[in-house]
Amino acid sequence: MDDEFKELQELYNTFPSAIQNPQAFHFDLLEIATKAATREELYKELAIRKQIRILELNRSLESLSCEIVANPDLLAVSQWHHAVQIFRTGSLDSLVEYFASYLADVSPAVTTDTPALE
């Protein structure tokens, strides 16, 4: 059952998103392209770099979450719950809720009929 849930999660609760800003990706691409002798080598090295960048970002998020949990005064009380939710889930809706929490007097940026986003 866990494998089925994981497959459904991957199919229906994820989406492609940029890992790096376009300029940073361009620098990675340029570096790798100047060293790669074939298209296959280029693709292989880009796949490796992708995994490295994801690992770097995950480690940075983990480091930030530890720093914030260890120093709760870094965040306003109203943002605390939303930040912890990002660290716990890593989901896009948690990220949107975190940023929306800075706009307390403004209507929510995301409107939907689904209870998960309310």
All heavy atoms as an XYZ file, in Angstrom:
946
protein
N       0.821     -1.201      0.000
C       0.000      0.000      0.000
C       0.861      1.260      0.000
O       0.518      2.232     -0.652
C      -0.940     -0.046      1.216
C      -1.900      1.088      1.265
S      -3.068      0.950     -0.089
C      -4.218      2.166      0.328
N       1.984      1.227      0.723
C       2.866      2.394      0.760
C       3.414      2.727     -0.625
O       3.521      3.891     -0.992
C       4.022      2.175      1.737
C       3.580      2.275      3.195
O       2.505      2.855      3.445
O       4.314      1.776      4.049
N       3.765      1.686     -1.391
C       4.267      1.903     -2.749
C       3.195      2.533     -3.628
O       3.483      3.421     -4.431
C       4.754      0.593     -3.368
C       6.034      0.081     -2.737
O       6.753      0.898     -2.111
O       6.311     -1.118     -2.860
N       1.956      2.082     -3.480
C       0.858      2.651     -4.267
C       0.637      4.115     -3.891
O       0.424      4.957     -4.761
C      -0.425      1.844     -4.047
C      -0.372      0.458     -4.659
C      -1.601     -0.356     -4.326
O      -2.667      0.221     -4.034
O      -1.485     -1.593     -4.353
N       0.673      4.416     -2.585
C       0.497      5.801     -2.150
C       1.624      6.670     -2.694
O       1.381      7.769     -3.176
C       0.447      5.909     -0.632
C       0.322      7.327     -0.165
C      -0.898      7.984     -0.213
C       1.438      8.026      0.274
C      -1.027      9.300      0.191
C       1.329      9.353      0.670
C       0.093      9.982      0.632
N       2.840      6.165     -2.628
C       3.981      6.930     -3.130
C       3.827      7.215     -4.621
O       4.111      8.317     -5.083
C       5.274      6.171     -2.853
C       6.513      6.957     -3.144
C       7.753      6.223     -2.689
C       8.956      7.086     -2.892
N      10.176      6.471     -2.402
N       3.362      6.224     -5.370
C       3.155      6.418     -6.805
C       2.055      7.455     -7.055
O       2.207      8.342     -7.898
C       2.779      5.098     -7.472
C       2.588      5.229     -8.965
C       2.205      3.916     -9.630
O       2.309      2.850     -8.997
O       1.798      3.972    -10.789
N       0.940      7.361     -6.309
C      -0.140      8.340     -6.457
C       0.328      9.729     -6.063
O      -0.013     10.719     -6.710
C      -1.354      7.921     -5.628
C      -2.082      6.675     -6.113
C      -3.161      6.270     -5.118
C      -2.664      6.892     -7.501
N       1.119      9.813     -4.992
C       1.690     11.090     -4.548
C       2.513     11.706     -5.666
O       2.380     12.875     -5.993
C       2.547     10.862     -3.298
C       3.464     11.972     -2.914
C       2.795     13.066     -2.119
O       1.644     12.990     -1.759
N       3.532     14.111     -1.845
N       3.359     10.891     -6.269
C       4.231     11.370     -7.346
C       3.428     11.803     -8.573
O       3.702     12.827     -9.183
C       5.231     10.268     -7.729
C       6.308     10.714     -8.668
C       7.293     11.695     -8.078
O       7.520     11.660     -6.846
O       7.820     12.509     -8.844
N       2.410     11.038     -8.907
C       1.615     11.337    -10.100
C       0.675     12.531     -9.932
O       0.483     13.315    -10.861
C       0.775     10.114    -10.493
C       1.525      8.956    -11.125
C       0.614      7.738    -11.257
C       2.065      9.354    -12.493
N       0.070     12.669     -8.745
C      -1.017     13.634     -8.595
C      -0.778     14.716     -7.545
O      -1.657     15.538     -7.307
C      -2.320     12.894     -8.269
C      -2.696     11.941     -9.372
C      -2.592     10.565     -9.191
C      -3.112     12.417    -10.612
C      -2.921      9.688    -10.213
C      -3.433     11.546    -11.639
C      -3.341     10.183    -11.431
O      -3.660      9.330    -12.454
N       0.396     14.725     -6.910
C       0.646     15.749     -5.904
C       2.034     16.367     -6.045
O       2.618     16.856     -5.085
C       0.450     15.182     -4.491
C       0.268     16.276     -3.460
O      -0.258     17.342     -3.759
N       0.711     16.021     -2.240
N       2.587     16.320     -7.240
C       3.871     16.963     -7.512
C       3.788     17.660     -8.864
O       2.913     17.369     -9.666
C       5.036     15.955     -7.542
O       4.816     15.030     -8.596
C       5.188     15.226     -6.216
N       4.717     18.580     -9.089
C       4.793     19.250    -10.379
C       6.241     19.642    -10.616
O       7.009     19.824     -9.680
C       3.882     20.491    -10.421
C       4.403     21.651     -9.624
C       5.083     22.685    -10.250
C       4.234     21.710     -8.255
C       5.578     23.754     -9.520
C       4.719     22.772     -7.524
C       5.398     23.801     -8.152
N       6.622     19.787    -11.893
C       7.989     20.216    -12.186
C       8.182     21.679    -11.782
O       7.287     22.500    -11.973
C       8.112     20.061    -13.698
C       6.887     19.381    -14.165
C       5.870     19.452    -13.076
N       9.316     21.962    -11.235
C       9.635     23.329    -10.828
C      11.125     23.556    -11.049
O      11.922     22.625    -10.929
C       9.289     23.517     -9.350
O       9.628     24.801     -8.912
N      11.484     24.780    -11.358
C      12.904     25.089    -11.545
C      13.659     24.886    -10.234
O      13.165     25.230     -9.161
C      13.066     26.522    -12.031
N      14.839     24.328    -10.343
C      15.701     24.120     -9.184
C      16.529     25.375     -8.923
O      16.718     25.787     -7.787
C      16.629     22.905     -9.411
C      15.779     21.644     -9.592
C      17.619     22.741     -8.266
C      16.546     20.479    -10.164
N      17.010     25.973     -9.982
C      17.845     27.165     -9.900
C      17.212     28.285    -10.724
O      16.402     28.028    -11.610
C      19.225     26.898    -10.497
C      20.039     25.846     -9.801
C      21.317     25.608    -10.584
O      21.331     24.804    -11.501
N      22.381     26.309    -10.244
N      17.661     29.501    -10.446
C      17.229     30.590    -11.313
C      17.901     30.385    -12.675
O      18.924     29.703    -12.780
C      17.530     31.954    -10.685
C      19.005     32.271    -10.633
O      19.670     32.340    -11.671
N      19.531     32.464     -9.438
N      17.334     30.939    -13.747
C      17.872     30.683    -15.086
C      19.342     31.047    -15.255
O      20.078     30.338    -15.943
C      16.981     31.550    -15.995
C      15.689     31.656    -15.241
C      16.085     31.717    -13.787
N      19.794     32.121    -14.645
C      21.196     32.513    -14.802
C      22.134     31.492    -14.159
O      23.153     31.117    -14.746
C      21.442     33.897    -14.211
C      22.852     34.389    -14.448
C      23.085     35.788    -13.905
O      22.252     36.350    -13.213
N      24.228     36.348    -14.233
N      21.797     31.014    -12.980
C      22.630     30.004    -12.317
C      22.666     28.719    -13.137
O      23.726     28.098    -13.290
C      22.104     29.736    -10.908
N      21.508     28.313    -13.676
C      21.476     27.125    -14.529
C      22.336     27.334    -15.772
O      23.063     26.434    -16.200
C      20.038     26.765    -14.920
C      19.985     25.609    -15.880
C      20.270     24.322    -15.450
C      19.670     25.810    -17.213
C      20.238     23.251    -16.343
C      19.640     24.751    -18.108
C      19.926     23.466    -17.673
N      22.270     28.518    -16.344
C      23.073     28.824    -17.532
C      24.562     28.647    -17.230
O      25.305     28.081    -18.041
C      22.786     30.248    -18.017
C      23.602     30.660    -19.191
N      23.317     30.250    -20.481
C      24.720     31.417    -19.273
C      24.221     30.747    -21.298
N      25.080     31.465    -20.601
N      25.000     29.100    -16.059
C      26.409     28.934    -15.696
C      26.777     27.459    -15.550
O      27.848     27.033    -15.995
C      26.733     29.694    -14.415
C      26.790     31.185    -14.595
C      26.154     32.023    -13.689
C      27.460     31.770    -15.658
C      26.202     33.403    -13.845
C      27.514     33.139    -15.818
C      26.880     33.959    -14.907
N      25.896     26.676    -14.922
C      26.146     25.238    -14.810
C      26.213     24.604    -16.200
O      27.114     23.816    -16.491
C      25.051     24.550    -13.991
C      25.275     24.641    -12.490
O      26.345     25.123    -12.059
O      24.379     24.206    -11.748
N      25.261     24.949    -17.049
C      25.213     24.398    -18.402
C      26.468     24.755    -19.186
O      27.082     23.902    -19.839
C      23.962     24.905    -19.125
C      23.788     24.475    -20.573
C      23.740     22.960    -20.702
C      22.542     25.114    -21.161
N      26.884     26.006    -19.098
C      28.078     26.447    -19.804
C      29.312     25.684    -19.321
O      30.121     25.208    -20.127
C      28.271     27.952    -19.610
C      29.431     28.601    -20.350
C      29.266     28.443    -21.853
C      29.523     30.070    -19.980
N      29.442     25.543    -18.018
C      30.586     24.812    -17.460
C      30.613     23.370    -17.951
O      31.648     22.866    -18.400
C      30.523     24.836    -15.932
C      31.608     24.014    -15.265
C      31.387     23.848    -13.776
O      30.686     24.677    -13.163
O      31.924     22.867    -13.232
N      29.464     22.709    -17.884
C      29.401     21.300    -18.273
C      29.558     21.140    -19.787
O      30.244     20.233    -20.257
C      28.091     20.673    -17.760
C      28.123     20.611    -16.221
C      27.872     19.291    -18.346
C      26.797     20.279    -15.581
N      28.939     22.026    -20.551
C      29.000     21.920    -22.009
C      30.417     22.090    -22.542
O      30.784     21.481    -23.556
C      28.067     22.947    -22.648
N      31.227     22.894    -21.876
C      32.601     23.081    -22.352
C      33.466     21.850    -22.085
O      34.504     21.679    -22.734
C      33.255     24.322    -21.700
O      33.245     24.168    -20.286
C      32.532     25.587    -22.094
N      33.039     20.992    -21.159
C      33.809     19.790    -20.832
C      33.281     18.542    -21.531
O      34.037     17.594    -21.743
C      33.792     19.560    -19.319
C      34.486     20.653    -18.536
C      34.350     20.414    -17.048
C      34.950     21.563    -16.261
N      34.743     21.415    -14.819
N      31.992     18.523    -21.857
C      31.374     17.324    -22.439
C      31.797     17.161    -23.895
O      31.796     18.117    -24.664
C      29.858     17.418    -22.337
N      32.133     15.921    -24.257
C      32.553     15.634    -25.625
C      31.385     15.207    -26.508
O      31.439     15.356    -27.718
C      33.616     14.541    -25.612
N      30.326     14.681    -25.884
C      29.170     14.215    -26.642
C      27.892     14.717    -25.981
O      27.898     15.137    -24.819
C      29.109     12.675    -26.687
O      28.898     12.188    -25.361
C      30.378     12.078    -27.271
N      26.809     14.625    -26.731
C      25.504     15.008    -26.190
C      25.129     14.105    -25.014
O      24.600     14.566    -24.012
C      24.447     14.931    -27.282
C      23.079     15.418    -26.852
C      22.118     15.384    -28.003
N      22.533     16.356    -28.999
C      21.782     17.342    -29.452
N      20.548     17.457    -29.042
N      22.239     18.186    -30.341
N      25.415     12.821    -25.131
C      25.111     11.875    -24.057
C      25.872     12.237    -22.782
O      25.332     12.164    -21.681
C      25.439     10.434    -24.495
C      24.520      9.891    -25.576
C      24.825     10.445    -26.969
O      25.962     10.900    -27.234
O      23.882     10.442    -27.793
N      27.136     12.606    -22.938
C      27.941     13.014    -21.788
C      27.375     14.294    -21.171
O      27.325     14.430    -19.945
C      29.398     13.223    -22.206
C      30.321     13.490    -21.040
C      31.780     13.673    -21.467
O      32.127     13.339    -22.621
O      32.559     14.171    -20.651
N      26.959     15.219    -22.000
C      26.338     16.451    -21.519
C      25.118     16.128    -20.666
O      24.985     16.627    -19.548
C      25.938     17.350    -22.695
C      25.131     18.603    -22.328
C      26.000     19.600    -21.571
C      24.529     19.221    -23.578
N      24.234     15.279    -21.199
C      23.024     14.928    -20.463
C      23.345     14.201    -19.164
O      22.713     14.430    -18.134
C      22.102     14.083    -21.327
C      21.495     14.831    -22.500
C      20.973     14.140    -23.573
C      21.442     16.226    -22.536
C      20.403     14.809    -24.663
C      20.900     16.894    -23.615
C      20.372     16.192    -24.666
O      19.818     16.850    -25.732
N      24.325     13.315    -19.214
C      24.720     12.571    -18.007
C      25.240     13.527    -16.933
O      24.851     13.453    -15.768
C      25.789     11.536    -18.360
C      26.301     10.766    -17.171
C      27.428      9.828    -17.558
C      28.025      9.224    -16.307
N      29.422      8.927    -16.444
N      26.108     14.430    -17.336
C      26.679     15.381    -16.371
C      25.627     16.368    -15.863
O      25.661     16.777    -14.698
C      27.859     16.120    -16.988
C      29.069     15.229    -17.244
C      29.596     14.560    -15.977
O      29.665     15.215    -14.913
O      29.933     13.365    -16.050
N      24.687     16.758    -16.720
C      23.595     17.630    -16.262
C      22.722     16.915    -15.238
O      22.283     17.522    -14.258
C      22.747     18.103    -17.444
C      23.340     19.213    -18.294
C      22.499     19.436    -19.550
C      23.482     20.500    -17.499
N      22.473     15.625    -15.439
C      21.682     14.847    -14.482
C      22.404     14.766    -13.132
O      21.773     14.895    -12.074
C      21.401     13.450    -15.030
N      23.716     14.579    -13.184
C      24.501     14.541    -11.947
C      24.445     15.895    -11.251
O      24.219     15.987    -10.037
C      25.959     14.125    -12.234
C      26.007     12.659    -12.677
C      26.853     14.371    -11.019
C      27.348     12.225    -13.245
N      24.617     16.972    -12.013
C      24.587     18.326    -11.431
C      23.211     18.623    -10.826
O      23.100     19.253     -9.786
C      24.957     19.359    -12.487
C      25.033     20.788    -11.998
C      26.166     21.026    -10.982
N      27.453     20.724    -11.520
C      28.286     21.601    -12.079
N      27.958     22.866    -12.158
N      29.451     21.210    -12.547
N      22.157     18.161    -11.492
C      20.803     18.347    -10.964
C      20.693     17.732     -9.572
O      20.175     18.368     -8.644
C      19.781     17.701    -11.909
C      18.363     17.730    -11.389
C      17.423     17.008    -12.351
C      16.012     16.965    -11.817
N      15.112     16.246    -12.739
N      21.167     16.518     -9.427
C      21.099     15.850     -8.118
C      21.941     16.584     -7.080
O      21.540     16.710     -5.916
C      21.540     14.392     -8.245
C      20.582     13.545     -9.053
C      19.153     13.629     -8.550
O      18.883     13.521     -7.366
N      18.228     13.854     -9.469
N      23.083     17.099     -7.487
C      23.937     17.873     -6.579
C      23.212     19.129     -6.120
O      23.214     19.462     -4.925
C      25.275     18.227     -7.259
C      26.125     16.970     -7.437
C      26.029     19.299     -6.469
C      27.348     17.170     -8.328
N      22.592     19.850     -7.040
C      21.882     21.094     -6.690
C      20.699     20.811     -5.772
O      20.457     21.558     -4.818
C      21.420     21.827     -7.947
C      22.554     22.334     -8.807
C      23.393     23.355     -8.076
N      24.428     23.887     -8.949
C      25.669     24.087     -8.584
N      26.061     23.809     -7.353
N      26.553     24.581     -9.426
N      19.966     19.734     -6.030
C      18.847     19.379     -5.141
C      19.368     19.049     -3.753
O      18.805     19.499     -2.742
C      18.033     18.206     -5.733
C      17.271     18.685     -6.977
C      17.073     17.625     -4.701
C      16.609     17.571     -7.761
N      20.439     18.296     -3.670
C      21.043     17.954     -2.377
C      21.503     19.216     -1.647
O      21.267     19.372     -0.444
C      22.211     16.990     -2.578
C      22.915     16.491     -1.321
C      21.969     15.713     -0.429
C      24.111     15.630     -1.705
N      22.145     20.127     -2.373
C      22.591     21.391     -1.765
C      21.410     22.181     -1.204
O      21.480     22.700     -0.084
C      23.308     22.256     -2.796
C      24.658     21.743     -3.217
C      25.237     22.517     -4.398
O      24.511     23.270     -5.084
O      26.448     22.348     -4.636
N      20.343     22.268     -1.977
C      19.173     23.024     -1.515
C      18.504     22.352     -0.318
O      18.093     23.031      0.628
C      18.182     23.214     -2.662
C      18.632     24.210     -3.720
C      17.726     24.140     -4.936
C      18.674     25.621     -3.163
N      18.397     21.036     -0.345
C      17.810     20.330      0.792
C      18.651     20.506      2.047
O      18.115     20.697      3.148
C      17.612     18.847      0.474
C      16.419     18.615     -0.417
O      15.447     19.357     -0.377
N      16.484     17.578     -1.232
N      19.960     20.456      1.902
C      20.843     20.679      3.058
C      20.724     22.109      3.574
O      20.721     22.341      4.786
C      22.289     20.372      2.692
C      22.570     18.903      2.594
C      24.016     18.635      2.258
N      24.280     17.205      2.251
C      25.330     16.659      1.664
N      26.213     17.411      1.036
N      25.502     15.350      1.702
N      20.606     23.065      2.669
C      20.438     24.460      3.083
C      19.129     24.656      3.831
O      19.088     25.338      4.854
C      20.476     25.396      1.871
O      21.750     25.398      1.299
N      18.055     24.059      3.321
C      16.768     24.170      4.005
C      16.834     23.521      5.384
O      16.325     24.078      6.362
C      15.649     23.531      3.172
C      14.260     23.614      3.784
C      13.830     25.062      4.015
C      13.251     22.889      2.906
N      17.481     22.381      5.475
C      17.633     21.712      6.770
C      18.432     22.581      7.739
O      18.077     22.733      8.903
C      18.316     20.362      6.577
C      18.428     19.559      7.856
C      19.083     18.205      7.635
O      18.889     17.606      6.558
O      19.798     17.755      8.547
N      19.505     23.185      7.246
C      20.319     24.068      8.081
C      19.522     25.284      8.550
O      19.579     25.668      9.725
C      21.553     24.509      7.288
O      22.313     25.418      8.025
N      18.760     25.880      7.615
C      17.924     27.025      7.974
C      16.872     26.646      8.999
O      16.621     27.392      9.953
C      17.230     27.592      6.732
C      18.116     28.315      5.744
C      17.357     28.560      4.445
C      18.605     29.615      6.328
N      16.251     25.491      8.800
C      15.211     25.078      9.737
C      15.795     24.851     11.125
O      15.194     25.252     12.127
C      14.484     23.831      9.244
O      15.330     22.711      9.210
N      16.970     24.256     11.211
C      17.619     24.062     12.515
C      17.940     25.407     13.167
O      17.734     25.586     14.377
C      18.887     23.232     12.372
S      18.587     21.506     11.987
N      18.429     26.328     12.375
C      18.770     27.662     12.898
C      17.527     28.376     13.418
O      17.543     28.982     14.495
C      19.441     28.486     11.806
C      19.967     29.821     12.269
C      21.137     29.736     13.239
O      21.913     28.765     13.172
O      21.275     30.651     14.077
N      16.451     28.300     12.670
C      15.221     28.984     13.079
C      14.597     28.301     14.292
O      14.135     28.976     15.220
C      14.238     29.079     11.898
C      14.787     30.101     10.895
C      12.832     29.461     12.357
C      14.048     30.164      9.586
N      14.589     26.985     14.311
C      14.041     26.271     15.472
C      14.878     26.566     16.717
O      14.342     26.747     17.811
C      13.956     24.756     15.187
C      13.665     23.971     16.446
C      12.893     24.479     14.131
N      16.180     26.668     16.551
C      17.057     26.963     17.688
C      16.965     28.425     18.132
O      17.286     28.750     19.267
C      18.505     26.624     17.340
N      16.534     29.296     17.230
C      16.428     30.733     17.524
C      15.058     31.250     17.083
O      14.953     31.987     16.100
C      17.530     31.500     16.794
C      18.906     31.062     17.217
O      19.310     31.294     18.345
N      19.606     30.399     16.316
N      14.008     30.894     17.803
C      12.653     31.256     17.360
C      12.416     32.760     17.253
O      11.509     33.187     16.541
C      11.740     30.625     18.408
C      12.605     30.177     19.508
C      14.015     30.122     19.019
N      13.232     33.565     17.907
C      13.055     35.012     17.816
C      13.403     35.570     16.436
O      13.147     36.741     16.159
C      13.901     35.730     18.883
C      13.398     35.451     20.293
O      12.217     35.067     20.431
O      14.182     35.621     21.242
N      13.974     34.739     15.569
C      14.284     35.184     14.213
C      13.018     35.458     13.403
O      13.051     36.205     12.434
C      15.138     34.144     13.481
C      16.558     33.946     14.008
C      17.218     32.764     13.307
C      17.378     35.215     13.807
N      11.911     34.825     13.792
C      10.642     35.005     13.090
C       9.610     35.635     14.010
O       9.635     35.423     15.213
C      10.085     33.651     12.623
C      10.844     32.898     11.561
C      10.170     31.570     11.284
C      10.933     33.710     10.289
N       8.696     36.365     13.405
C       7.564     36.880     14.160
C       6.691     35.699     14.574
O       6.642     34.673     13.897
C       6.763     37.858     13.306
N       6.016     35.850     15.676
C       5.169     34.777     16.184
C       4.150     34.331     15.133
O       3.896     33.144     14.963
C       4.453     35.220     17.488
C       3.433     34.189     17.935
C       5.469     35.481     18.582
N       3.605     35.273     14.376
C       2.586     34.931     13.383
C       3.145     34.102     12.224
O       2.395     33.412     11.540
C       1.915     36.195     12.847
O       2.871     37.032     12.237
N       4.455     34.135     11.996
C       5.059     33.359     10.915
C       5.604     32.005     11.387
O       5.901     31.141     10.567
C       6.201     34.138     10.245
C       5.748     35.139      9.227
C       5.179     36.388      9.859
O       5.709     36.879     10.839
N       4.094     36.899      9.303
N       5.741     31.819     12.675
C       6.374     30.629     13.232
C       5.710     29.344     12.730
O       6.376     28.442     12.220
C       6.361     30.704     14.751
C       6.949     29.512     15.405
C       6.286     28.556     16.104
C       8.312     29.107     15.399
N       7.150     27.601     16.548
C       8.395     27.908     16.128
C       9.476     29.642     14.845
C       9.602     27.238     16.311
C      10.678     28.967     15.036
C      10.728     27.791     15.767
N       4.406     29.240     12.880
C       3.688     28.032     12.481
C       3.892     27.744     10.989
O       4.106     26.600     10.588
C       2.188     28.169     12.788
C       1.334     27.174     12.088
N       1.268     25.855     12.471
C       0.539     27.288     10.994
C       0.460     25.205     11.658
N       0.000     26.053     10.755
N       3.839     28.776     10.179
C       3.978     28.594      8.737
C       5.392     28.146      8.361
O       5.564     27.307      7.478
C       3.612     29.872      7.998
C       2.202     30.306      8.251
N       1.110     29.603      7.801
C       1.708     31.353      8.945
C       0.008     30.201      8.182
N       0.337     31.270      8.884
N       6.389     28.676      9.025
C       7.772     28.264      8.759
C       7.975     26.798      9.133
O       8.561     26.032      8.360
C       8.746     29.154      9.524
N       7.480     26.404     10.284
C       7.614     25.008     10.711
C       6.912     24.087      9.727
O       7.412     23.006      9.406
C       7.071     24.825     12.146
C       6.971     23.356     12.519
C       7.961     25.563     13.137
N       5.777     24.524      9.195
C       5.048     23.721      8.212
C       5.885     23.520      6.946
O       5.903     22.430      6.377
C       3.706     24.392      7.883
C       2.809     23.582      7.010
C       2.202     22.384      7.729
O       2.376     22.192      8.920
N       1.513     21.563      6.991
N       6.585     24.553      6.510
C       7.472     24.407      5.342
C       8.554     23.380      5.640
O       8.835     22.496      4.827
C       8.129     25.752      4.954
C       7.091     26.723      4.417
C       9.229     25.533      3.913
C       7.631     28.125      4.231
N       9.174     23.488      6.819
C      10.258     22.578      7.164
C       9.749     21.141      7.265
O      10.448     20.202      6.911
C      10.905     22.980      8.483
C      11.431     24.391      8.484
C      11.404     25.138      9.647
C      11.930     24.987      7.338
C      11.884     26.445      9.668
C      12.410     26.289      7.346
C      12.389     27.010      8.519
N       8.516     20.992      7.732
C       7.958     19.656      7.916
C       7.543     19.031      6.592
O       7.817     17.859      6.345
C       6.759     19.726      8.863
C       6.264     18.384      9.335
C       5.194     18.477     10.397
N       3.936     19.033      9.953
C       3.076     18.447      9.116
N       3.366     17.284      8.600
N       1.950     19.013      8.793
N       6.900     19.790      5.714
C       6.331     19.212      4.501
C       7.126     19.506      3.234
O       7.111     18.717      2.306
C       4.896     19.726      4.259
O       4.956     21.121      3.957
C       4.008     19.467      5.452
N       7.742     20.679      3.162
C       8.430     21.083      1.948
C       7.488     21.290      0.772
O       7.916     21.287     -0.371
N       6.218     21.498      1.035
C       5.233     21.597     -0.042
C       5.032     23.041     -0.510
O       5.254     23.989      0.231
C       3.893     21.018      0.407
O       3.348     21.798      1.450
N       4.586     23.157     -1.742
C       4.337     24.470     -2.316
C       3.234     25.209     -1.560
O       3.346     26.410     -1.324
C       3.974     24.334     -3.797
C       3.705     25.635     -4.545
C       4.927     26.547     -4.521
C       3.286     25.346     -5.971
N       2.186     24.510     -1.141
C       1.122     25.203     -0.423
C       1.623     25.754      0.907
O       1.216     26.837      1.326
C      -0.130     24.340     -0.262
C       0.057     23.111      0.610
O       1.185     22.606      0.703
O      -0.953     22.635      1.165
N       2.541     25.047      1.556
C       3.123     25.564      2.798
C       3.951     26.816      2.533
O       3.935     27.760      3.320
C       4.003     24.509      3.472
O       3.228     23.422      3.893
N       4.661     26.825      1.426
C       5.456     27.994      1.056
C       4.559     29.193      0.771
O       4.815     30.310      1.236
C       6.318     27.662     -0.164
C       7.342     28.689     -0.588
C       8.387     28.893      0.495
C       8.008     28.252     -1.878
N       3.471     28.967      0.049
C       2.521     30.045     -0.240
C       1.898     30.564      1.050
O       1.783     31.781      1.265
C       1.436     29.572     -1.233
C       0.304     30.588     -1.348
C       2.052     29.303     -2.595
N       1.501     29.662      1.937
C       0.911     30.082      3.212
C       1.902     30.897      4.036
O       1.519     31.869      4.690
C       0.440     28.865      4.005
C      -0.813     28.239      3.449
C      -1.264     27.019      4.236
O      -0.869     26.883      5.424
O      -2.009     26.209      3.681
N       3.171     30.513      4.017
C       4.182     31.262      4.758
C       4.255     32.701      4.254
O       4.182     33.647      5.026
C       5.542     30.577      4.644
C       6.658     31.413      5.234
C       6.818     31.495      6.608
C       7.530     32.123      4.415
C       7.825     32.274      7.158
C       8.534     32.894      4.954
C       8.676     32.967      6.326
O       9.673     33.750      6.870
N       4.392     32.873      2.951
C       4.488     34.229      2.409
C       3.183     34.993      2.586
O       3.190     36.197      2.839
C       4.935     34.210      0.949
C       6.401     33.925      0.799
C       6.839     32.731      0.274
C       7.343     34.856      1.208
C       8.200     32.469      0.157
C       8.701     34.606      1.091
C       9.133     33.413      0.564
N       2.069     34.315      2.466
C       0.769     34.972      2.664
C       0.609     35.455      4.103
O      -0.093     36.437      4.361
C      -0.364     34.028      2.290
N       1.287     34.805      5.048
C       1.159     35.212      6.451
C       1.724     36.606      6.695
O       1.394     37.252      7.685
C       1.842     34.196      7.373
O       3.253     34.272      7.271
N       2.560     37.093      5.789
C       3.077     38.454      5.900
C       2.049     39.480      5.439
O       2.225     40.674      5.652
C       4.360     38.621      5.079
C       5.554     37.980      5.744
C       5.926     36.680      5.426
C       6.286     38.670      6.699
C       7.014     36.090      6.042
C       7.376     38.085      7.316
C       7.732     36.797      6.984
O       8.812     36.210      7.601
N       0.999     39.014      4.801
C      -0.040     39.892      4.290
C      -1.328     39.674      5.078
O      -2.395     39.488      4.525
C      -0.300     39.602      2.806
C       0.916     39.640      1.899
C       0.553     39.162      0.506
C       1.514     41.035      1.854
N      -1.243     39.744      6.385
C      -2.360     39.410      7.266
C      -3.631     40.184      6.951
O      -4.725     39.645      7.044
C      -1.956     39.627      8.718
N      -3.520     41.434      6.555
C      -4.706     42.248      6.319
C      -5.179     42.196      4.872
O      -6.109     42.897      4.502
C      -4.427     43.711      6.706
C      -4.143     43.839      8.185
O      -4.626     42.988      8.964
O      -3.431     44.786      8.560
N      -4.564     41.379      4.064
C      -4.900     41.292      2.651
C      -5.589     39.950      2.407
O      -5.309     38.967      3.072
C      -3.623     41.400      1.787
C      -3.937     41.280      0.316
C      -2.896     42.694      2.087
N      -6.456     39.894      1.418
C      -7.116     38.633      1.067
C      -6.070     37.596      0.695
O      -5.030     37.936      0.142
C      -8.052     38.840     -0.123
O      -9.033     39.782      0.193
N      -6.356     36.321      0.952
C      -5.388     35.275      0.595
C      -5.084     35.282     -0.896
O      -5.957     35.535     -1.711
C      -6.086     33.972      0.987
C      -7.290     34.344      1.759
C      -7.565     35.803      1.550
N      -3.841     34.988     -1.221
C      -3.407     34.973     -2.618
C      -4.018     33.810     -3.378
O      -4.246     33.882     -4.565
C      -1.884     34.898     -2.679
N      -4.289     32.708     -2.667
C      -4.844     31.524     -3.296
C      -6.266     31.345     -2.792
O      -6.502     31.310     -1.598
C      -4.011     30.268     -2.953
C      -4.639     29.026     -3.530
C      -2.588     30.434     -3.421
N      -7.200     31.258     -3.698
C      -8.571     30.979     -3.314
C      -8.996     29.678     -3.958
O      -8.704     29.425     -5.116
C      -9.526     32.112     -3.753
O      -9.412     32.256     -5.161
C      -9.180     33.410     -3.057
N      -9.641     28.853     -3.173
C     -10.042     27.540     -3.659
C     -11.174     27.016     -2.796
O     -11.366     27.479     -1.676
C      -8.857     26.563     -3.659
O      -9.309     25.305     -4.169
C      -8.287     26.358     -2.281
N     -11.876     26.049     -3.309
C     -12.929     25.422     -2.542
C     -12.432     24.205     -1.774
O     -13.180     23.612     -1.014
C     -14.067     24.986     -3.481
C     -14.775     26.162     -4.097
O     -14.771     27.242     -3.470
O     -15.324     26.015     -5.208
N     -11.164     23.832     -1.966
C     -10.654     22.647     -1.282
C     -10.190     23.029      0.124
O      -9.489     24.017      0.306
C      -9.474     22.020     -2.046
O      -8.442     22.985     -2.195
C      -9.904     21.519     -3.404
N     -10.573     22.246      1.110
C     -10.219     22.568      2.492
C      -8.722     22.567      2.768
O      -8.266     23.225      3.666
C     -10.892     21.461      3.305
C     -11.767     20.714      2.377
C     -11.397     21.089      0.982
N      -7.929     21.838      1.967
C      -6.496     21.728      2.220
C      -5.790     23.080      2.151
O      -4.785     23.278      2.784
C      -5.853     20.767      1.233
N      -6.317     24.014      1.382
C      -5.641     25.297      1.225
C      -6.292     26.409      2.046
O      -5.866     27.548      1.983
C      -5.623     25.705     -0.250
C      -4.749     24.831     -1.143
C      -4.874     25.269     -2.590
C      -3.306     24.852     -0.707
N      -7.293     26.093      2.788
C      -7.964     27.132      3.577
C      -7.309     27.305      4.914
O      -6.649     26.485      5.444
C      -9.443     26.790      3.750
C     -10.162     26.897      2.425
C     -11.627     26.529      2.545
O     -12.005     25.876      3.540
O     -12.373     26.869      1.655
